[in-house]
């Protein structure tokens, strides 16, 4: 269900607090404003840099400055009792450590049911104080799908349509662009056009590799290994190529390689990505362990979410038995056991996807 459809349902049901998790607040704002015009809603937008502005008069900014309290207190005046008023708050989580902001938000959310006034937070994270948890509904602004990514590519190549790839080449570009925001996709496509006069997946993967460096949870292997450089393992090569060929009946989503050191496990995993035209992601489970309670599990979940966003890809987990050597014991307070459970749950979900 689209974000605007969810928003309409919750507003009609008088849910006055809506928290939208988005990495593209400007794009989410644009979609909401466009939808609000069709629904005849009144919309005001506030952010700390520009203050409060009413959508019907975007150049007229009210003198609220960077004060979120002034924006919240202005909402009842926007709601006249006959229609629906929506206040969009950018990065509002930054101000929810203030007791006065929390109490004012609480009062406005309660009063909003009678006033038909709604508070919509646009934020990349969900950080709701316990006082407000029951009053907010969390929605997710989805990343662009394949159709939208193709539309972005067509817009960038509208002057020279021959620059957009066709057939399988286009499918590989869309595979590479999966998980990117609109802004990132536009940048990756533009970079490829600048370098090659066409859109190629290697420029997109370069941008994704930079994104991986920011979180330091996964790394992208950029080698040129191939099966021709790897002797033996013919049965394994054939099985994996069949499993990763579109339309085949093989359902396996993972392979566990067991052997003494030096038999080619890592080399095979790295070459498999090049053979199948997919990127190879390297996951070091040992590097995900954190010093704080719950940090390890959070790192693992985040790394797997990134792997999902970058699929289709090859995820290589090297020396997994060493990272999970504490499973079943309490020497590490059960961290290894919980990590193992998270990995198993993810693998089962991938098998049934």
C-alpha positions, 0 to 999 in steps of 0.5 A: 500500500502506498504511503498516501493511501495509508495516510488517508486511511489513518487520517479518516480514522482520526489517528492524530499522530503519524510518524513517517520513517523516511530517508527522503523527507523532501520526497515524502513531503512532495507526495503528501502535499500533492495528495493533500491538494486532491483531498483538500487538506490544509498543510503546514510545514515546519523545519528548524531552518525555515520555520513554519510555512503554509503550503497554500502560501509557500513564500509566506513563512510565519515567524516561528524560527527554530521553535517547534513549540510555536509550530505546534501551537499554531496548528489549532489556528490552521484547523477551522473545524470544517476541514482537515489540517496537517502539520509536517514536522521535519526531524522532530525527533531532535526536539523530543528530549524537552519535557515542554515539547513532549507535553505540548505534543501530547496535548495537541494530539489529544485535542486534534481528534476534535479539531481534525488537526494532525501531526505528521513527523518526517524522520529517518529514525523512530525515537518516540518518547514513552509518553507519546508511544501510544499516540503515534502510528509509525508508517514507512516511506518505501524506497523506489521500486523497479518501475520508479527506478526505471522512470528516473533513468528515462527522465535522465536520458529523455534527451538521448533515449539511446543511452538507456540500456535495453533487455537484460542490461536494463534488468542488471541496472535495476538490480544494482539500483535496488535499495537506493533512494531517489536522490542516490539513484539519480546520482548513480545514473548521472555518474554512469552517463558522465563516464560511459554515455550509458547507464551501467551497473558498475557505477551504481555499485561504486556508489553502494560501496561508498554507502557500505563504508559509512556503516562499516558493517559490510564490505563490497568485494571488487575483485575479478575472480572467475571459475576459470581461475579455480580448479575443481569443485565442478559439482559445486560450481554447477549447483550454484550456477543453476540455483542462481539462474532465473526461472530454475526450480532449485530453491537453495538460497545458501551453501555451507562450505566445510573444508580445511584451510586453503581448499578454495572456499573464499575464492569460490565465494568471491568468484561466484559473484562475477560468474553470476553478475552479482556483487559479493558482500563480505560479512565479518560476524566477529566485527559486529560484536559490540561492547554495549548490551544489545549492540551486537544484535542490532549490528547483525540486524542492520547488516542483514537489512543492508544485504536485503536492500542490496539483493540480488547479491552474494553474501559471504560469511567467512569463518562463521564457526569461530564467530558462533563458537559460543552458541549454547553457552552462557560465557558471553551472556547468550550473545552468540546464541541470539546472534545465531538465532537472528541468522537462522531466522533471516535464512528461513525468511530468505528461503520462503521469500 
